[in-house]
């Protein structure tokens, strides 16, 4: 029997009890449940790096605005399905301030977090044209988005962008989009899980190829302005959050309150639909609904069927946070820079004990330190490493669940406590010595 920081037999028993044939394919929620059960049973502290949940206090300006709205009785009133006008105005202004893109306020729609925003976007994009029935994922990506596609019965295609950075991306995208069946493509920037950041030239390629083949681009900005190599926190001043919106007319931006403002619990975000896409009609809408523009179908058909509106009070919170950020009175980037500091310390510990960073470069420069990073250990698959780390009280998720073709795991920095750097150092030393 192996001597490990977490009781070996207990860990093996609990993992086996979940009946997961390939532990590397365990979902985030399953890993959370297993690690929590082991923590309770063995009374051993776990270093939780599996769950991408904010580990900072929520933006106070949002909290105060939401409390005020609730005290004013807003909870008794159904929200307008189009969204609170104040939020729509501030969302449009925020996008101009930090992306330098113009989107009409009416086309900025509140959603119950980017999860709902992407679901509604996938659903609507897949109804535009009967010949375009597939969503393309530029992977690695957020595993649940593929689950959304499965739930709605759509088709999807994907490729790991690891070997297709820079100009190589054009040929790869052409190979997929030229087939004529891709309704939309989606990616996150900064990337979940790898934390690479697509460059402006790569976003231009995406925009140009998508425009050529009339494909809608869904840009998931869940980690807005969190490439801490540049300070994107100054409103109406460069550098701006890089975006495909500068290079195509048909795009959707998903802007979440969860990470940038640490407001995940209230499930609030914005789907911003480009002006030309919002007003465009498609043959699929005529067949299904008897007409309608992309924007009207998205809001009045799809979103209305999903939720009949977004939390009224949370809309006031997001409006206040957007306003304070655009006014320059709330430097939200400075608030969340802590994640980058944590990543730098954690990566140093892992590398010192024989691990390697999987996605380690953004073309010609080292990858940023941020909310996530990816690690591997020589000679081990991602699934093997993920399971082995559980015996050392470190919970992660395998890259295979994200669409990555690389062997390794994703680690999140958000739940790291000050005492856990030394604890991780100690446990990884034992791990490395036992190889």
C-alpha positions in Angstrom: 0.0 0.0 0.0 1.3 3.4 -1.0 2.1 6.1 1.6 0.4 9.3 0.4 -0.7 12.5 2.1 -4.4 11.4 1.7 -5.1 7.9 2.9 -4.5 5.7 -0.2 -7.2 3.1 0.5 -9.8 5.6 1.4 -9.1 7.6 -1.8 -9.2 4.5 -4.0 -12.5 3.4 -2.4 -14.2 6.8 -2.8 -13.1 7.2 -6.4 -14.3 3.7 -7.3 -17.6 4.3 -5.6 -18.5 6.8 -8.3 -18.3 4.2 -11.0 -16.3 6.3 -13.4 -14.7 4.0 -15.9 -12.2 6.6 -17.1 -11.4 9.0 -14.3 -9.8 11.4 -16.8 -13.2 12.0 -18.2 -14.8 12.8 -14.8 -16.8 16.1 -14.8 -15.8 19.1 -12.7 -18.8 18.4 -10.5 -17.8 14.8 -9.9 -14.2 15.8 -9.0 -15.6 18.4 -6.6 -17.9 15.8 -5.0 -15.0 13.3 -4.6 -12.5 15.7 -3.2 -15.1 17.1 -0.8 -16.0 13.6 0.4 -12.4 12.7 0.9 -11.7 15.9 2.7 -14.5 15.1 5.1 -13.8 11.5 5.6 -10.0 11.7 6.0 -9.9 15.1 7.6 -7.1 16.1 5.2 -7.1 19.5 3.7 -7.4 19.5 -0.1 -5.9 22.1 -2.4 -8.9 22.7 -4.7 -7.8 23.6 -8.2 -10.7 21.9 -10.1 -13.5 24.5 -9.9 -13.4 27.9 -11.7 -15.2 29.8 -9.0 -14.1 33.4 -8.1 -12.1 33.5 -4.9 -12.3 37.2 -4.3 -15.0 39.4 -2.7 -17.7 40.6 -5.1 -17.4 44.2 -6.3 -18.9 46.4 -3.6 -20.4 48.8 -6.0 -22.6 46.0 -7.4 -23.6 44.7 -4.0 -24.7 48.2 -2.9 -26.7 48.8 -6.1 -28.5 45.5 -5.8 -29.3 46.0 -2.2 -30.8 49.4 -3.0 -32.8 48.0 -5.8 -34.2 45.3 -3.6 -35.0 47.8 -0.9 -36.9 49.8 -3.5 -39.2 46.8 -4.1 -37.8 45.7 -7.5 -38.2 42.0 -6.5 -41.9 42.1 -7.0 -41.7 43.3 -10.6 -41.0 41.1 -13.6 -38.0 42.3 -15.5 -38.4 43.4 -19.1 -37.3 40.6 -21.4 -35.2 43.1 -23.4 -33.4 44.2 -20.2 -33.1 47.2 -17.9 -32.5 50.2 -20.1 -29.9 51.5 -17.7 -27.9 48.3 -18.0 -28.2 48.2 -21.8 -26.9 51.8 -22.0 -24.0 51.1 -19.6 -23.1 47.8 -21.4 -22.8 49.6 -24.7 -20.6 52.2 -23.0 -18.5 49.6 -21.3 -17.9 47.8 -24.6 -16.8 51.1 -26.2 -14.6 51.9 -23.2 -12.7 48.6 -22.9 -13.0 47.0 -26.4 -13.3 50.2 -28.5 -16.2 48.6 -30.3 -19.6 50.3 -31.0 -22.7 48.2 -30.3 -26.1 49.8 -30.0 -27.5 49.7 -26.4 -30.6 48.0 -27.6 -28.5 45.1 -28.9 -26.9 44.4 -25.4 -29.1 41.9 -23.7 -28.9 40.7 -20.1 -28.7 37.0 -19.5 -28.4 34.8 -16.4 -24.6 34.4 -16.9 -22.7 33.5 -20.0 -23.8 29.9 -19.6 -27.3 31.0 -20.6 -25.9 33.5 -23.1 -24.0 30.8 -25.0 -26.8 28.3 -24.9 -29.2 30.9 -26.4 -26.6 31.9 -29.0 -25.9 28.3 -30.0 -29.7 27.6 -30.3 -30.4 30.7 -32.4 -27.3 30.4 -34.7 -28.3 26.8 -35.4 -31.8 27.9 -36.6 -30.6 30.5 -39.1 -29.9 28.3 -42.1 -31.0 24.7 -42.5 -27.7 23.9 -44.4 -25.6 25.1 -41.4 -26.2 22.7 -38.6 -22.9 22.5 -36.8 -21.1 24.6 -34.2 -17.3 24.7 -34.4 -15.3 24.8 -31.2 -11.8 26.3 -31.3 -10.5 24.2 -28.5 -9.5 23.7 -25.7 -12.7 25.2 -24.2 -15.3 25.1 -21.4 -16.5 21.5 -21.3 -20.1 22.4 -20.5 -20.6 24.3 -23.7 -20.3 21.0 -25.6 -22.8 19.5 -23.2 -25.2 22.4 -24.2 -24.9 21.3 -27.8 -25.6 17.7 -26.9 -28.7 18.8 -24.8 -30.1 20.7 -27.8 -29.4 17.9 -30.2 -27.1 19.9 -32.5 -23.9 18.7 -34.1 -20.5 20.1 -33.3 -16.9 19.9 -34.6 -13.7 20.9 -32.8 -10.0 21.1 -33.1 -7.2 21.8 -30.6 -5.6 25.1 -31.6 -2.3 24.1 -30.0 -0.6 23.4 -33.3 -2.5 26.1 -35.3 -1.4 29.4 -33.8 -0.6 32.3 -36.0 -1.1 32.1 -39.8 -1.6 28.3 -39.5 -5.0 29.1 -38.0 -6.3 30.4 -41.4 -5.8 27.1 -43.2 -7.4 25.1 -40.4 -10.5 27.3 -40.2 -10.8 27.2 -44.0 -10.8 23.4 -43.9 -13.9 23.5 -41.7 -15.8 26.5 -42.8 -15.5 25.8 -46.5 -17.6 22.7 -46.0 -20.6 25.1 -45.7 -22.2 23.5 -42.6 -20.7 25.6 -39.8 -23.4 27.9 -38.4 -21.1 29.5 -35.8 -17.7 29.1 -34.2 -16.8 29.7 -30.5 -13.7 30.3 -28.5 -12.8 32.0 -25.2 -10.2 34.7 -24.9 -8.3 34.5 -22.5 -8.7 30.8 -22.9 -10.3 28.4 -20.5 -8.5 26.2 -19.6 -5.1 27.0 -21.2 -5.0 30.7 -20.6 -3.4 31.5 -23.9 -4.7 34.7 -25.5 -5.4 34.9 -29.2 -3.5 37.8 -30.7 -5.0 40.6 -32.7 -3.6 39.1 -35.9 -5.3 35.7 -35.1 -8.6 37.4 -34.4 -8.3 39.2 -37.7 -7.9 35.7 -39.3 -11.0 34.4 -37.5 -13.0 37.5 -38.6 -11.9 37.3 -42.2 -12.5 33.5 -42.7 -15.8 33.7 -40.9 -16.9 36.6 -43.0 -15.9 34.8 -46.2 -18.1 31.8 -45.3 -20.9 33.7 -43.6 -20.3 32.1 -40.2 -21.2 33.8 -36.9 -18.4 34.2 -34.4 -19.3 33.8 -30.7 -16.5 35.3 -28.6 -16.7 34.2 -24.9 -15.1 37.0 -22.8 -15.7 35.3 -19.5 -12.2 36.5 -18.4 -12.5 40.0 -19.6 -9.3 42.0 -19.6 -7.5 39.4 -17.5 -4.4 39.1 -19.7 -2.4 40.8 -17.0 0.6 41.3 -19.3 -1.1 44.5 -20.3 -3.2 46.9 -18.3 -6.6 47.0 -20.0 -8.3 48.6 -17.0 -8.2 52.2 -18.2 -11.5 53.2 -19.9 -11.4 54.7 -23.3 -7.6 54.2 -23.5 -5.5 51.5 -25.2 -4.6 48.8 -24.7 -8.1 47.4 -25.2 -9.5 43.9 -24.7 -8.6 42.2 -28.1 -11.8 41.2 -30.0 -13.0 39.8 -33.3 -15.5 42.6 -33.3 -13.0 44.7 -35.2 -12.8 42.2 -38.0 -16.2 40.9 -38.9 -19.8 42.3 -38.9 -21.5 39.1 -37.6 -20.5 38.3 -34.1 -21.8 37.9 -30.6 -19.9 38.9 -27.4 -20.5 37.1 -24.1 -19.5 39.4 -21.2 -19.9 37.9 -17.8 -20.1 39.5 -14.4 -18.8 36.3 -12.8 -15.0 36.6 -13.0 -14.2 40.2 -13.9 -16.4 41.5 -11.1 -16.4 38.4 -8.8 -20.2 38.4 -9.1 -20.8 34.7 -10.1 -23.4 33.9 -7.5 -26.0 36.3 -9.0 -25.8 34.8 -12.5 -25.6 37.9 -14.5 -24.0 38.8 -17.8 -24.5 40.4 -21.2 -24.9 39.0 -24.7 -23.9 41.8 -27.1 -25.1 41.1 -30.6 -23.4 43.1 -33.4 -25.7 45.7 -35.0 -25.7 44.0 -38.4 -26.3 40.6 -37.0 -29.1 41.8 -34.7 -31.0 43.3 -37.7 -30.4 40.4 -40.1 -33.1 38.0 -41.2 -32.5 34.4 -42.1 -34.5 31.8 -44.0 -34.6 29.4 -41.0 -36.5 32.0 -39.0 -39.1 32.4 -41.7 -39.7 28.6 -41.7 -39.8 28.2 -37.9 -41.3 31.4 -36.7 -42.8 33.1 -39.7 -40.1 35.7 -39.7 -38.0 37.8 -37.4 -34.5 39.3 -37.1 -31.7 37.5 -35.3 -32.0 39.9 -32.4 -35.8 39.6 -32.1 -35.6 35.8 -32.3 -32.8 35.6 -29.8 -34.7 37.7 -27.2 -38.4 37.2 -27.8 -38.4 33.6 -28.9 -35.3 31.9 -27.4 -34.5 33.8 -24.2 -38.2 34.3 -23.4 -38.7 30.5 -23.6 -35.6 29.9 -21.4 -36.2 32.2 -18.5 -38.7 35.0 -19.2 -36.0 37.5 -18.1 -32.9 37.9 -16.0 -32.8 38.7 -12.3 -34.0 42.3 -11.9 -31.9 43.2 -9.0 -28.7 41.7 -10.5 -29.2 43.9 -13.6 -29.0 46.9 -11.4 -25.7 45.5 -9.9 -24.1 44.9 -13.3 -25.3 48.4 -14.5 -23.6 50.0 -11.5 -20.3 48.0 -12.0 -20.2 48.8 -15.8 -20.8 52.5 -15.0 -18.2 52.7 -12.3 -15.6 51.0 -14.5 -16.4 53.2 -17.5 -16.3 56.3 -15.3 -12.8 55.3 -14.1 -13.9 55.2 -10.4 -13.6 51.4 -10.2 -10.5 49.7 -11.5 -11.8 46.2 -11.8 -8.6 44.9 -13.4 -6.6 45.9 -10.4 -9.1 44.1 -8.1 -8.6 40.7 -9.9 -4.9 40.9 -10.6 -4.4 38.7 -7.6 -5.1 35.7 -9.8 -2.0 36.4 -11.8 0.1 36.7 -8.7 -1.2 33.4 -7.5 -0.6 31.7 -10.8 3.1 32.8 -10.9 3.7 31.3 -7.5 1.9 28.1 -8.2 3.6 27.5 -11.5 7.0 28.0 -10.0 6.2 25.3 -7.4 4.9 22.8 -9.9 7.8 23.3 -12.3 10.4 23.0 -9.5 9.0 19.5 -8.7 9.3 18.2 -12.2 6.0 19.3 -13.8 5.9 21.2 -17.1 3.5 23.9 -18.4 1.5 22.4 -21.3 0.3 25.6 -23.1 3.3 27.7 -22.3 3.6 30.2 -25.2 1.5 32.8 -26.9 3.4 32.6 -30.2 6.6 34.5 -29.4 6.1 35.3 -25.7 5.5 33.3 -22.5 1.9 32.7 -21.6 0.2 35.1 -19.1 -0.3 34.3 -15.4 -4.0 34.3 -14.6 -7.1 32.4 -13.5 -6.0 29.0 -15.0 -2.9 27.2 -16.1 -2.1 23.8 -17.5 0.4 21.3 -16.3 1.7 17.8 -17.2 4.1 15.3 -15.6 6.5 13.4 -17.9 5.3 9.8 -18.6 1.8 10.3 -17.3 -1.5 10.8 -19.2 -3.8 13.6 -18.1 -6.2 11.1 -16.5 -3.4 9.3 -14.7 -2.0 12.6 -13.3 -5.4 13.8 -12.3 -6.2 10.6 -10.3 -2.7 10.4 -8.8 -2.9 14.0 -7.6 -6.1 13.1 -5.6 -3.9 10.9 -3.4 -1.8 14.0 -2.6 -4.8 16.2 -1.8 -4.7 18.2 -5.0 -7.9 18.2 -7.2 -7.7 19.2 -10.9 -9.5 18.3 -14.1 -8.0 16.5 -17.1 -7.4 18.4 -20.3 -9.2 15.7 -22.3 -12.6 17.0 -21.1 -11.8 20.4 -22.6 -11.2 19.2 -26.1 -7.5 19.4 -25.8 -5.3 16.8 -27.5 -2.5 17.4 -25.0 -1.8 15.3 -22.0 -2.2 17.2 -18.7 -4.6 18.8 -16.3 -6.1 22.2 -15.7 -5.4 24.0 -12.4 -7.4 27.0 -11.2 -5.9 29.6 -8.9 -9.1 31.0 -7.4 -9.4 28.9 -4.2 -5.8 29.0 -3.2 -5.3 30.0 0.5 -2.1 31.7 1.8 -1.1 28.6 3.8 -1.5 26.3 0.8 1.7 27.3 -1.1 3.8 25.7 1.5 1.4 22.7 1.7 1.5 22.3 -2.1 5.3 22.5 -2.1 5.5 19.8 0.5 3.1 17.4 -1.2 4.6 17.8 -4.6 8.0 17.1 -3.2 6.7 13.8 -2.0 4.9 13.2 -5.3 8.1 13.8 -7.3 10.3 11.7 -5.0 7.9 8.7 -5.4 8.1 8.6 -9.2 
